[in-house]
């Protein structure tokens, strides 16, 4: 058993794909398959179920996965300690992030971190619920999300606050409104454009409306998209209105393609979090990046 085999196994389980695992660790797919086969022969058991449409770990594979992760982290910690001794930090940070953090928070953080350390990043984008699922399945050590999905295995570190706003087109109806605040009665019959059900923005929007006695199912939906850019285009062209993160539409507002309103009597403040698994030790480079992010926002665990 060697670390190349163990690393190949960890990435195949993480990505549920031989080809994606190969890309992630810069090997060919046949090489990854060979590593897995040799590992299975050495351990005397099947670790990967290749019979179905998706690549899944067997029961033995799920057991071995936690040990394999720990072995990789022990190796990385040893390398990190030696590199720290010579003032050198290397590796790759892999993050599961929901849409708004991935597109509007992470780029600035990555730029700042790379000014200090020559580290590469891999950012995979999911909705907030999927980010939590990825962390619970231990496919990633770090996640960023726009809502808290309660689970006692996870630790949420609040980074910053944002405001959800009512995004509207700059058509005659909304351009003539001088106030920055609209009563819910004025928009309750409008057609809304929604994000996917796992979106943190959508979940925060629905939780806030429920707290104010408004049934989300009573809202008329014109369309659903899982892309912020698609929603921005749809709103700006008049398909409907939407509740969106303010930082995600600042550009459209500044260019006069969209307007933003608060909803009277409803506090649409929300927060963004970096999330970790309480029982999964962080690899050295992830630990350093987490500290950098928390220091950047001067934050602590929730």
C-alpha positions, 0 to 999 in steps of 0.5 A: 500500500502506498500513498498514491493508491490511497490518494487515488481511492480518496479522490474517486470516492470524493468525486464518485468518478474515476475521470474527475479523480484523475483530473484532480490529482493529475494522473490518467484514468487508467493509472487511477484504476490501476491504483484502486485495483492494486489497493483492493488486491492488497487489502483483499476486499472490494473498495469501489462498486463499479456495477452501477451507473455511479461509482460508489464505495462498498461497505468496506470502502466507506469504512476505509475512506475515513482511515484513508483521509486520516493517512493523507492528512498525517502525511500532509501534516508531516510535510507541512511541519517540515515546510514550516521549518523552512518557511515554505507552505505548499498544497491545494485548498479545495472548497465546496461553496454556494453560489454567492460566496463562490462568485463574490466573496472567495475571489478576494480571499484567494487573491489575498491568500496567494499574495502570502502563499503560493497555493492553488485552489479548487472551488466547486460550486453547489447550493447551500444544502449540497455544500452541507451534504458534501461536508457531511460525506467528508468529500471536502474539509471546507465549505462556504454557505449562505444559510445555516442548515442545522447539524450537530456535526458541523461548525459554522463560522460567521464571516459577514452579513449581506442584505437580501433585496427585492430586485426589479426591472427598470421598467415604467412601473418600478422606475417611477417609484421614488421610495427605496422601500415597498410594502409587501402588498405592492408586490404580492401579486407580482411574478417572482423568479426563484432560485433552486430549492437548496439555495441559501438565498431562497431558504433565507427568503422563505424563512423570513416570510414565514416569520412574518406570516406569509406563506411562501407557497402563495407567491406566484412563480414565473420561473426557477433558475440555478444561476444568479446570472440567469436570474439577473438577465431575466429580471432586467428583461422583465420576466419577473422580480426576485429576492436576491443578495445585494452584493450579487446585483450591485453591478446591474444596479450601477449600470441602470439595468435593475432596481433594488428595494427593501420590503417594508417591515421585513428584515432581509439581512442574512449572513455568509459562513465558512463551515467545517466538520467538527470531527474531521481534522483539517489538513495543514494547508486548509487549516492555514487558509481557514485561519486566514479567512477568519482573521480577514473577517475577525470572526469566530465559530457560531 
